């Protein structure tokens, strides 16, 4: 097993435990989904005490329609968050700070799905997301 496989398994286990839509997926589908993000380096993790404390899986797309296309990553200016899990406030802040100040710093919009609101896609300007998530 290589490090990409190990990271994928580690993240998939957390997704299975914490994300409702992943709980019923067959194991291979979940692993393939997570590995796609890991291979493309579209993930960030927070580790505390040797355990995975949080993870973010994202894609960069051109518009809201691309958000609904699984495995679509155009490198665009919209940061679409497929999954965000944080077991602590510290994990959330670490992941968001690292991402917003790093690999997605040039995105102008952040988007995600609200399952409780009929899977509506929410889009906010990145500056608003930055203020809310990392409270600078």
Backbone as CSV, one residue per row, in Angstrom:
resi,resn,N_x,N_y,N_z,CA_x,CA_y,CA_z,C_x,C_y,C_z
1,UNK,0.853,-1.172,0.000,0.000,0.000,0.000,0.903,1.241,0.000
2,UNK,0.582,2.219,-0.865,1.382,3.439,-0.899,0.726,4.526,-0.043
3,UNK,1.377,5.671,0.058,0.879,6.733,0.933,-0.443,7.327,0.438
4,UNK,-0.660,7.341,-0.892,-1.942,7.830,-1.413,-3.074,6.914,-0.988
5,UNK,-2.830,5.616,-1.043,-3.853,4.652,-0.615,-4.133,4.791,0.874
6,UNK,-3.086,4.933,1.668,-3.260,5.056,3.116,-4.059,6.316,3.459
7,UNK,-3.718,7.441,2.812,-4.444,8.681,3.068,-5.897,8.538,2.638
8,UNK,-6.130,7.908,1.488,-7.496,7.715,1.001,-8.318,6.883,1.983
9,UNK,-7.741,5.829,2.517,-8.440,4.972,3.475,-8.746,5.752,4.756
10,UNK,-7.790,6.517,5.214,-7.952,7.309,6.434,-9.096,8.311,6.274
11,UNK,-9.113,9.011,5.142,-10.162,10.005,4.885,-11.503,9.319,4.666
12,UNK,-11.519,8.227,3.904,-12.772,7.513,3.633,-13.424,7.031,4.923
13,UNK,-12.618,6.564,5.857,-13.157,6.109,7.146,-13.860,7.256,7.871
14,UNK,-13.254,8.435,7.870,-13.879,9.592,8.522,-15.157,9.998,7.782
15,UNK,-15.125,9.987,6.459,-16.319,10.335,5.676,-17.460,9.362,5.953
16,UNK,-17.132,8.071,6.016,-18.167,7.064,6.290,-18.836,7.322,7.640
17,UNK,-18.031,7.679,8.636,-18.568,7.911,9.982,-19.340,9.216,10.106
18,UNK,-18.968,10.247,9.357,-19.514,11.578,9.609,-20.429,12.158,8.533
19,UNK,-20.389,11.640,7.314,-21.203,12.206,6.238,-22.355,11.269,5.900
20,UNK,-23.565,11.750,6.086,-24.746,10.918,5.849,-24.763,10.308,4.449
21,UNK,-24.418,11.097,3.419,-24.507,10.579,2.058,-23.459,9.506,1.765
22,UNK,-22.446,9.372,2.592,-21.401,8.347,2.376,-21.679,7.050,3.133
23,UNK,-22.577,7.096,4.086,-22.796,5.923,4.949,-23.276,4.692,4.198
24,UNK,-24.058,4.882,3.141,-24.620,3.749,2.412,-23.868,3.420,1.130
25,UNK,-22.820,4.174,0.832,-22.048,3.884,-0.377,-21.274,2.586,-0.210
26,UNK,-21.168,1.792,-1.265,-20.276,0.630,-1.202,-18.850,1.108,-0.912
27,UNK,-18.094,0.303,-0.214,-16.739,0.688,0.196,-15.877,1.127,-0.979
28,UNK,-15.931,0.397,-2.101,-15.083,0.741,-3.245,-15.469,2.088,-3.839
29,UNK,-16.770,2.393,-3.900,-17.206,3.698,-4.431,-16.664,4.826,-3.559
30,UNK,-16.765,4.645,-2.249,-16.268,5.659,-1.322,-14.756,5.838,-1.482
31,UNK,-14.024,4.741,-1.538,-12.566,4.826,-1.708,-12.183,5.480,-3.040
32,UNK,-12.887,5.127,-4.105,-12.592,5.727,-5.410,-12.859,7.229,-5.388
33,UNK,-13.949,7.625,-4.743,-14.311,9.041,-4.646,-13.238,9.811,-3.880
34,UNK,-12.865,9.313,-2.731,-11.853,9.993,-1.914,-10.506,10.003,-2.633
35,UNK,-10.134,8.884,-3.226,-8.835,8.811,-3.885,-8.730,9.815,-5.029
36,UNK,-9.830,10.113,-5.700,-9.815,11.116,-6.764,-9.303,12.454,-6.227
37,UNK,-9.792,12.855,-5.055,-9.355,14.116,-4.445,-7.888,14.035,-4.002
38,UNK,-7.512,12.908,-3.444,-6.145,12.741,-2.947,-5.155,12.779,-4.106
39,UNK,-5.427,12.050,-5.172,-4.530,12.019,-6.324,-4.385,13.412,-6.942
40,UNK,-5.480,14.161,-7.015,-5.450,15.501,-7.602,-4.973,16.569,-6.614
41,UNK,-4.650,16.143,-5.403,-4.218,17.062,-4.341,-5.270,18.139,-4.083
42,UNK,-6.505,17.704,-3.981,-7.640,18.574,-3.692,-8.204,18.218,-2.317
43,UNK,-7.322,18.163,-1.347,-7.742,17.853,0.013,-6.796,18.521,0.998
44,UNK,-7.317,18.753,2.188,-6.519,19.225,3.321,-6.977,18.441,4.539
45,UNK,-6.043,18.147,5.431,-6.394,17.434,6.653,-5.827,18.151,7.871
46,UNK,-6.434,17.864,8.998,-5.925,18.299,10.295,-5.774,17.042,11.140
47,UNK,-4.598,16.894,11.728,-4.305,15.721,12.557,-4.026,16.196,13.968
48,UNK,-4.625,15.519,14.933,-4.389,15.854,16.341,-4.250,14.556,17.121
49,UNK,-3.162,14.435,17.854,-2.927,13.231,18.639,-2.816,11.981,17.792
50,UNK,-2.297,12.117,16.585,-2.141,10.966,15.705,-3.425,10.515,15.038
51,UNK,-4.519,11.261,15.217,-5.809,10.909,14.620,-6.263,12.017,13.688
52,UNK,-6.997,11.624,12.669,-7.548,12.582,11.731,-8.634,13.384,12.443
53,UNK,-8.419,14.691,12.566,-9.342,15.568,13.292,-10.256,16.331,12.348
54,UNK,-9.865,16.417,11.086,-10.690,17.120,10.121,-10.174,16.926,8.714
55,UNK,-11.060,17.149,7.743,-10.696,17.017,6.335,-11.577,17.925,5.496
56,UNK,-11.024,18.410,4.420,-11.786,19.148,3.419,-11.440,18.567,2.054
57,UNK,-12.467,18.243,1.279,-12.311,17.772,-0.098,-12.959,18.818,-0.987
58,UNK,-12.229,19.284,-1.993,-12.773,20.351,-2.816,-12.394,20.174,-4.278
59,UNK,-13.102,20.967,-5.106,-12.808,21.061,-6.534,-12.833,22.528,-6.922
60,UNK,-12.119,22.851,-7.976,-12.165,24.210,-8.529,-12.913,24.129,-9.848
61,UNK,-14.012,24.882,-9.941,-14.864,24.827,-11.124,-15.103,26.236,-11.665
62,UNK,-15.747,26.300,-12.818,-15.987,27.582,-13.472,-17.295,28.243,-13.071
63,UNK,-18.295,27.427,-12.729,-19.619,27.998,-12.445,-20.425,27.031,-11.578
64,UNK,-21.588,27.497,-11.180,-22.440,26.704,-10.284,-22.859,25.377,-10.912
65,UNK,-23.086,25.357,-12.210,-23.496,24.114,-12.886,-22.410,23.035,-12.749
66,UNK,-21.139,23.432,-12.810,-20.043,22.462,-12.657,-20.049,21.809,-11.279
67,UNK,-20.604,22.476,-10.279,-20.643,21.930,-8.917,-21.406,20.617,-8.869
68,UNK,-22.396,20.481,-9.696,-23.234,19.280,-9.698,-22.625,18.137,-10.501
69,UNK,-21.527,18.398,-11.219,-20.875,17.380,-12.033,-19.785,16.701,-11.214
70,UNK,-20.040,15.468,-10.801,-19.054,14.735,-10.010,-17.769,14.566,-10.811
71,UNK,-16.648,14.670,-10.150,-15.313,14.534,-10.736,-14.989,15.635,-11.762
72,UNK,-15.670,16.756,-11.677,-15.390,17.888,-12.561,-14.500,18.875,-11.821
73,UNK,-13.320,19.115,-12.370,-12.405,20.106,-11.808,-11.754,20.824,-12.983
74,UNK,-12.195,22.048,-13.226,-11.702,22.819,-14.372,-10.560,23.752,-13.992
75,UNK,-10.271,23.846,-12.673,-9.250,24.790,-12.221,-9.779,26.207,-12.137
76,UNK,-11.090,26.361,-12.198,-11.724,27.680,-12.219,-11.659,28.432,-10.908
77,UNK,-12.329,29.569,-10.883,-12.275,30.495,-9.751,-13.330,30.228,-8.679
78,UNK,-14.161,29.197,-8.874,-15.161,28.836,-7.861,-14.621,27.636,-7.073
79,UNK,-14.480,27.810,-5.782,-14.064,26.729,-4.890,-15.327,26.001,-4.454
80,UNK,-15.490,24.762,-4.907,-16.646,23.970,-4.504,-16.200,22.958,-3.456
81,UNK,-16.760,23.036,-2.283,-16.402,22.148,-1.178,-17.341,20.941,-1.216
82,UNK,-16.778,19.798,-1.571,-17.552,18.551,-1.622,-17.780,17.995,-0.225
83,UNK,-16.802,18.157,0.654,-16.924,17.625,2.011,-16.043,18.441,2.943
84,UNK,-16.604,18.764,4.100,-15.849,19.446,5.160,-16.270,18.797,6.462
85,UNK,-15.289,18.201,7.127,-15.530,17.557,8.420,-14.501,18.121,9.385
86,UNK,-14.964,18.591,10.522,-14.041,19.067,11.552,-14.551,18.579,12.904
87,UNK,-13.723,17.844,13.597,-14.090,17.344,14.918,-13.863,18.375,16.010
88,UNK,-13.214,19.486,15.656,-12.963,20.543,16.637,-12.893,21.881,15.922
89,UNK,-13.094,22.959,16.671,-12.977,24.306,16.107,-11.562,24.545,15.595
90,UNK,-10.585,23.997,16.285,-9.199,24.138,15.860,-8.942,23.496,14.512
91,UNK,-9.554,22.342,14.277,-9.383,21.654,12.992,-9.994,22.475,11.868
92,UNK,-11.184,23.013,12.095,-11.840,23.830,11.088,-10.991,25.053,10.740
93,UNK,-10.509,25.740,11.750,-9.708,26.942,11.502,-8.405,26.588,10.781
94,UNK,-7.746,25.506,11.186,-6.483,25.105,10.545,-6.705,24.798,9.079
95,UNK,-7.701,23.993,8.778,-7.975,23.603,7.400,-8.338,24.824,6.558
96,UNK,-9.227,25.652,7.084,-9.671,26.819,6.320,-8.543,27.823,6.120
97,UNK,-7.755,28.068,7.144,-6.639,29.011,7.021,-5.628,28.500,6.009
98,UNK,-5.281,27.228,6.108,-4.307,26.633,5.193,-4.806,26.677,3.753
99,UNK,-6.084,26.385,3.553,-6.645,26.381,2.197,-6.832,27.765,1.620
100,UNK,-7.464,28.649,2.392,-7.764,29.990,1.892,-6.492,30.800,1.660
101,UNK,-5.481,30.570,2.453,-4.219,31.285,2.262,-3.247,30.519,1.372
102,UNK,-3.665,29.346,0.900,-2.772,28.511,0.095,-3.355,28.161,-1.254
103,UNK,-3.715,26.891,-1.443,-4.063,26.409,-2.785,-5.306,27.029,-3.415
104,UNK,-6.162,27.666,-2.645,-7.377,28.257,-3.238,-7.414,29.773,-3.053
105,UNK,-6.271,30.376,-2.750,-6.245,31.806,-2.448,-6.701,32.678,-3.609
106,UNK,-6.606,32.182,-4.840,-7.029,32.994,-5.974,-8.470,32.725,-6.411
107,UNK,-9.209,31.905,-5.688,-10.628,31.694,-5.984,-11.412,32.934,-5.547
108,UNK,-12.460,33.259,-6.284,-13.243,34.432,-5.906,-14.578,34.086,-5.254
109,UNK,-14.967,32.799,-5.322,-16.246,32.358,-4.774,-16.064,31.011,-4.098
110,UNK,-16.804,30.809,-3.002,-16.840,29.504,-2.330,-18.267,28.983,-2.434
111,UNK,-18.406,27.699,-2.761,-19.728,27.103,-2.935,-19.789,25.753,-2.228
112,UNK,-20.992,25.391,-1.804,-21.229,24.099,-1.177,-22.723,23.794,-1.252
113,UNK,-23.080,22.546,-0.994,-24.485,22.117,-1.021,-25.045,22.127,0.389
114,UNK,-26.277,22.573,0.538,-26.987,22.529,1.812,-28.017,21.406,1.753
115,UNK,-27.681,20.209,2.252,-28.617,19.085,2.200,-29.957,19.387,2.880
116,UNK,-29.936,20.165,3.938,-31.176,20.466,4.667,-32.082,21.427,3.907
117,UNK,-31.580,21.998,2.822,-32.356,22.942,2.021,-32.487,22.424,0.588
118,UNK,-32.950,21.182,0.469,-33.180,20.545,-0.835,-31.936,20.540,-1.717
119,UNK,-30.772,20.362,-1.110,-29.503,20.297,-1.833,-29.225,21.546,-2.673
120,UNK,-29.669,22.657,-2.152,-29.404,23.945,-2.821,-27.909,24.263,-2.732
121,UNK,-27.354,24.775,-3.822,-25.965,25.202,-3.825,-25.900,26.639,-3.319
122,UNK,-25.066,26.845,-2.319,-24.856,28.174,-1.741,-23.529,28.699,-2.273
123,UNK,-23.516,29.918,-2.747,-22.295,30.564,-3.239,-22.100,31.872,-2.484
124,UNK,-20.898,32.087,-1.972,-20.577,33.337,-1.283,-19.227,33.838,-1.787
125,UNK,-19.045,35.164,-1.779,-17.728,35.691,-2.151,-16.662,35.148,-1.199
126,UNK,-15.477,34.892,-1.720,-14.406,34.302,-0.915,-14.059,35.169,0.296
127,UNK,-14.115,36.479,0.158,-13.808,37.342,1.310,-14.790,37.111,2.451
128,UNK,-16.059,36.921,2.123,-17.067,36.633,3.149,-16.775,35.276,3.800
129,UNK,-16.420,34.284,2.993,-16.079,32.959,3.522,-14.863,33.071,4.435
130,UNK,-13.866,33.833,4.018,-12.652,34.018,4.819,-13.003,34.613,6.195
131,UNK,-13.802,35.646,6.207,-14.171,36.296,7.481,-14.939,35.337,8.391
132,UNK,-15.840,34.554,7.825,-16.652,33.648,8.634,-15.884,32.428,9.130
133,UNK,-15.033,31.888,8.287,-14.371,30.630,8.617,-13.106,30.767,9.427
134,UNK,-12.324,31.811,9.158,-11.058,31.927,9.910,-11.017,33.164,10.776
135,UNK,-12.067,33.960,10.705,-12.242,35.096,11.621,-10.955,35.892,11.808
136,UNK,-10.431,36.381,10.684,-9.213,37.205,10.741,-9.552,38.609,11.190
